[in-house]
């Protein structure tokens, strides 16, 4: 798609370096085919998928050591796909998902750029049931509680796609929408733990950013 520019970003996660194609800045916008408009993505939000955000780096670092054996994993709002690439390198059963019309092409470009196989990808709208997606043991996301309404949408989506014994792991920079999401998941039978985390070098304790972990045992 013409009309935007990109840059290469180097990031170190775990014991590996990753080179990621990202949008050159937060002012990029190009939608000549009206794909973003049809997807309900405004011009002000269009570029957000194409940046390496601190919350995404924190999630990727967590995925570099997380227990993944025998787990089917779903990443929500994958954007450039750093966490999914970390999991792909570890040979996890990972499905990346997003709803931005450029997310898949950036994800697969970044997989190739880092000498990794293409990542299984799903165009996923949280409010639309996807009967073919199935259920997952681990569902992850970085800064996906971006807007106030996302908590309810995400909680409802998890009813459809989380296994009875599931774990949800979310990095949240402290936008103020996690409390409603936590209440919804507690009502679904999850327990919650949170770890305050440094999201960038300018953070000082007590940190606003959190690594939120929700766990649920088999439903009775």
Residue, then its C-alpha position, 0 to 999 in steps of 0.5 A: x500500500x503506498x502512502x506511508x514510510x517505514x523504518x527498521x528497529x532493532x530490539x533485544x529480547x531474551x538471548x536474541x536480537x530482532x530487526x522489525x519493520x515499523x512505521x517511521x513515525x506516528x503521523x503515517x496514514x494511508x488508506x486508498x482502498x478504504x480498508x481501514x475505514x471499512x474495519x472501523x479504524x480512524x485516521x488517528x488510530x491507523x498508525x498505532x499498530x505499526x510502532x514498537x510500544x514499551x508494553x509490547x517489549x515487556x510482553x515479548x520479554x515475558x514470552x521469552x521465558x514463559x512456560x509454553x509446553x503443550x499450550x495453544x497460544x493466541x496473541x490479541x492485537x499483535x501489531x508488528x508481532x514481536x511477542x508472536x515472533x519470540x514464541x515462534x522462535x521457541x516453536x510454540x503453538x502460536x496464533x497471532x491476531x489483529x484487525x488492522x488491514x496491514x498487520x499480517x503483512x508487517x508480521x510476516x515480513x518481520x518473520x522473514x526478516x528474522x529468518x523465522x517461518x510465517x506465523x499463523x494469523x487470524x483477522x479477529x474482531x473481538x465483537x464478532x464470533x469466530x466459530x472456527x478459531x477454537x479455544x486457547x490455553x494461553x491468551x496474551x496481549x499488550x496495551x489492548x485495554x486501550x479504550x474504555x469499551x475494550x474491557x467488556x469486548x475482551x471479556x466477552x471474547x474470552x468466554x468464547x475462546x479461553x479454555x476452562x483452565x486458561x491463563x490470560x497475560x496482559x501488559x497494561x501501561x496504566x490507562x485506567x481501564x484494567x479494573x473493569x476488565x479484572x472485575x469481569x474476569x473475576x466473575x468468570x472464575x479467574x484469580x488475578x495477580x499483578x506485577x508493577x513493571x518498568x515499561x521504559x527508562x523514564x519510569x520510576x517506582x511505584x510504576x504505573x505499568x503492570x503485568x496482569x496475570x489471570x488464571x482459571x482452573x477447570x470449570x465444574 
